[in-house]
Amino acid sequence: MTQRYAAASTPDSKEASVDAQDATREKSPPKFQKGPRFWTIIVVLSLISLLTALEATVTSTVMPSLVADLGGGENFIWISNAYFLTM
């Protein structure tokens, strides 16, 4: 057992461990820089989410009157599907 520990403390093994540490540092991905393109994409996605939420509010508000005009609740699913297919 002492021979294994003695071999582990030789200078060659220390160099090998330093090389292993350098190899792990080289494998790490480069830092991501957040430029104007990144922020433009974030702003556009936020705007799309806001508009989708507003449109869902309008749709849910007007849907009962549309169903009543078309003559009943059995047409509700058809109206919803037609609306979302035209988007």
TIZABA-339344 format. One record per residue (C-alpha): residue number from 1; x, y, z; residue in three letters. Coordinates in Angstrom, 1 decimal. Layout:
! residues N
<pt><k>NUM</k><east>X</east><north>Y</north><up>Z</up><r>ALA</r></pt>
...
***
This chain:
! residues 87
<pt><k>1</k><east>0.0</east><north>0.0</north><up>0.0</up><r>MET</r></pt>
<pt><k>2</k><east>2.8</east><north>2.4</north><up>0.8</up><r>THR</r></pt>
<pt><k>3</k><east>4.2</east><north>2.0</north><up>-2.7</up><r>GLN</r></pt>
<pt><k>4</k><east>1.0</east><north>3.2</north><up>-4.3</up><r>ARG</r></pt>
<pt><k>5</k><east>1.0</east><north>6.4</north><up>-2.1</up><r>TYR</r></pt>
<pt><k>6</k><east>4.6</east><north>6.9</north><up>-2.8</up><r>ALA</r></pt>
<pt><k>7</k><east>4.0</east><north>6.7</north><up>-6.5</up><r>ALA</r></pt>
<pt><k>8</k><east>1.2</east><north>9.2</north><up>-6.2</up><r>ALA</r></pt>
<pt><k>9</k><east>3.4</east><north>11.8</north><up>-4.7</up><r>SER</r></pt>
<pt><k>10</k><east>6.1</east><north>11.8</north><up>-7.4</up><r>THR</r></pt>
<pt><k>11</k><east>6.5</east><north>14.9</north><up>-9.6</up><r>PRO</r></pt>
<pt><k>12</k><east>5.2</east><north>13.0</north><up>-12.7</up><r>ASP</r></pt>
<pt><k>13</k><east>1.9</east><north>12.5</north><up>-11.1</up><r>SER</r></pt>
<pt><k>14</k><east>1.6</east><north>16.1</north><up>-10.0</up><r>LYS</r></pt>
<pt><k>15</k><east>2.2</east><north>17.2</north><up>-13.6</up><r>GLU</r></pt>
<pt><k>16</k><east>-0.4</east><north>14.7</north><up>-14.8</up><r>ALA</r></pt>
<pt><k>17</k><east>-2.9</east><north>16.2</north><up>-12.4</up><r>SER</r></pt>
<pt><k>18</k><east>-2.1</east><north>19.7</north><up>-13.6</up><r>VAL</r></pt>
<pt><k>19</k><east>-2.6</east><north>18.6</north><up>-17.2</up><r>ASP</r></pt>
<pt><k>20</k><east>-5.9</east><north>17.1</north><up>-16.2</up><r>ALA</r></pt>
<pt><k>21</k><east>-7.0</east><north>20.4</north><up>-14.6</up><r>GLN</r></pt>
<pt><k>22</k><east>-6.0</east><north>22.2</north><up>-17.8</up><r>ASP</r></pt>
<pt><k>23</k><east>-8.0</east><north>19.8</north><up>-19.9</up><r>ALA</r></pt>
<pt><k>24</k><east>-11.1</east><north>20.4</north><up>-17.9</up><r>THR</r></pt>
<pt><k>25</k><east>-10.6</east><north>24.2</north><up>-18.2</up><r>ARG</r></pt>
<pt><k>26</k><east>-10.3</east><north>23.9</north><up>-21.9</up><r>GLU</r></pt>
<pt><k>27</k><east>-13.5</east><north>22.0</north><up>-22.2</up><r>LYS</r></pt>
<pt><k>28</k><east>-15.6</east><north>24.7</north><up>-20.6</up><r>SER</r></pt>
<pt><k>29</k><east>-17.8</east><north>26.6</north><up>-23.1</up><r>PRO</r></pt>
<pt><k>30</k><east>-16.9</east><north>30.2</north><up>-23.9</up><r>PRO</r></pt>
<pt><k>31</k><east>-18.8</east><north>33.0</north><up>-22.2</up><r>LYS</r></pt>
<pt><k>32</k><east>-21.9</east><north>34.2</north><up>-24.0</up><r>PHE</r></pt>
<pt><k>33</k><east>-21.9</east><north>37.9</north><up>-24.7</up><r>GLN</r></pt>
<pt><k>34</k><east>-25.3</east><north>39.5</north><up>-24.7</up><r>LYS</r></pt>
<pt><k>35</k><east>-25.2</east><north>41.9</north><up>-27.6</up><r>GLY</r></pt>
<pt><k>36</k><east>-27.9</east><north>44.0</north><up>-29.3</up><r>PRO</r></pt>
<pt><k>37</k><east>-29.2</east><north>41.0</north><up>-31.2</up><r>ARG</r></pt>
<pt><k>38</k><east>-29.9</east><north>39.1</north><up>-27.9</up><r>PHE</r></pt>
<pt><k>39</k><east>-31.8</east><north>42.0</north><up>-26.4</up><r>TRP</r></pt>
<pt><k>40</k><east>-33.8</east><north>42.6</north><up>-29.6</up><r>THR</r></pt>
<pt><k>41</k><east>-34.9</east><north>39.0</north><up>-29.5</up><r>ILE</r></pt>
<pt><k>42</k><east>-35.9</east><north>39.2</north><up>-25.9</up><r>ILE</r></pt>
<pt><k>43</k><east>-37.9</east><north>42.4</north><up>-26.5</up><r>VAL</r></pt>
<pt><k>44</k><east>-39.7</east><north>40.9</north><up>-29.5</up><r>VAL</r></pt>
<pt><k>45</k><east>-40.6</east><north>37.8</north><up>-27.6</up><r>LEU</r></pt>
<pt><k>46</k><east>-42.0</east><north>39.8</north><up>-24.7</up><r>SER</r></pt>
<pt><k>47</k><east>-44.0</east><north>41.9</north><up>-27.1</up><r>LEU</r></pt>
<pt><k>48</k><east>-45.4</east><north>38.8</north><up>-28.8</up><r>ILE</r></pt>
<pt><k>49</k><east>-46.4</east><north>37.4</north><up>-25.4</up><r>SER</r></pt>
<pt><k>50</k><east>-48.2</east><north>40.6</north><up>-24.5</up><r>LEU</r></pt>
<pt><k>51</k><east>-50.1</east><north>40.8</north><up>-27.7</up><r>LEU</r></pt>
<pt><k>52</k><east>-51.1</east><north>37.1</north><up>-27.4</up><r>THR</r></pt>
<pt><k>53</k><east>-52.4</east><north>37.7</north><up>-23.9</up><r>ALA</r></pt>
<pt><k>54</k><east>-54.4</east><north>40.7</north><up>-25.0</up><r>LEU</r></pt>
<pt><k>55</k><east>-55.9</east><north>38.8</north><up>-27.9</up><r>GLU</r></pt>
<pt><k>56</k><east>-56.9</east><north>35.9</north><up>-25.7</up><r>ALA</r></pt>
<pt><k>57</k><east>-58.7</east><north>38.5</north><up>-23.4</up><r>THR</r></pt>
<pt><k>58</k><east>-60.6</east><north>39.9</north><up>-26.3</up><r>VAL</r></pt>
<pt><k>59</k><east>-61.5</east><north>36.5</north><up>-27.7</up><r>THR</r></pt>
<pt><k>60</k><east>-62.8</east><north>35.2</north><up>-24.4</up><r>SER</r></pt>
<pt><k>61</k><east>-64.9</east><north>38.4</north><up>-23.9</up><r>THR</r></pt>
<pt><k>62</k><east>-66.5</east><north>38.3</north><up>-27.3</up><r>VAL</r></pt>
<pt><k>63</k><east>-67.0</east><north>34.5</north><up>-27.6</up><r>MET</r></pt>
<pt><k>64</k><east>-70.3</east><north>34.3</north><up>-25.6</up><r>PRO</r></pt>
<pt><k>65</k><east>-72.0</east><north>36.8</north><up>-27.9</up><r>SER</r></pt>
<pt><k>66</k><east>-70.7</east><north>35.0</north><up>-31.0</up><r>LEU</r></pt>
<pt><k>67</k><east>-72.0</east><north>31.6</north><up>-29.7</up><r>VAL</r></pt>
<pt><k>68</k><east>-75.4</east><north>33.2</north><up>-28.9</up><r>ALA</r></pt>
<pt><k>69</k><east>-75.6</east><north>34.7</north><up>-32.4</up><r>ASP</r></pt>
<pt><k>70</k><east>-74.9</east><north>31.4</north><up>-34.1</up><r>LEU</r></pt>
<pt><k>71</k><east>-77.5</east><north>29.6</north><up>-32.1</up><r>GLY</r></pt>
<pt><k>72</k><east>-76.1</east><north>27.6</north><up>-29.3</up><r>GLY</r></pt>
<pt><k>73</k><east>-73.3</east><north>26.1</north><up>-27.3</up><r>GLY</r></pt>
<pt><k>74</k><east>-72.8</east><north>23.1</north><up>-29.6</up><r>GLU</r></pt>
<pt><k>75</k><east>-71.1</east><north>25.5</north><up>-32.1</up><r>ASN</r></pt>
<pt><k>76</k><east>-68.7</east><north>26.9</north><up>-29.5</up><r>PHE</r></pt>
<pt><k>77</k><east>-65.9</east><north>24.5</north><up>-30.5</up><r>ILE</r></pt>
<pt><k>78</k><east>-66.3</east><north>25.2</north><up>-34.2</up><r>TRP</r></pt>
<pt><k>79</k><east>-66.1</east><north>28.9</north><up>-33.7</up><r>ILE</r></pt>
<pt><k>80</k><east>-63.0</east><north>28.6</north><up>-31.6</up><r>SER</r></pt>
<pt><k>81</k><east>-61.3</east><north>26.3</north><up>-34.1</up><r>ASN</r></pt>
<pt><k>82</k><east>-62.2</east><north>28.6</north><up>-37.0</up><r>ALA</r></pt>
<pt><k>83</k><east>-60.8</east><north>31.6</north><up>-35.2</up><r>TYR</r></pt>
<pt><k>84</k><east>-57.5</east><north>30.0</north><up>-34.3</up><r>PHE</r></pt>
<pt><k>85</k><east>-57.1</east><north>28.5</north><up>-37.7</up><r>LEU</r></pt>
<pt><k>86</k><east>-57.3</east><north>31.9</north><up>-39.3</up><r>THR</r></pt>
<pt><k>87</k><east>-54.7</east><north>33.4</north><up>-37.1</up><r>MET</r></pt>
***
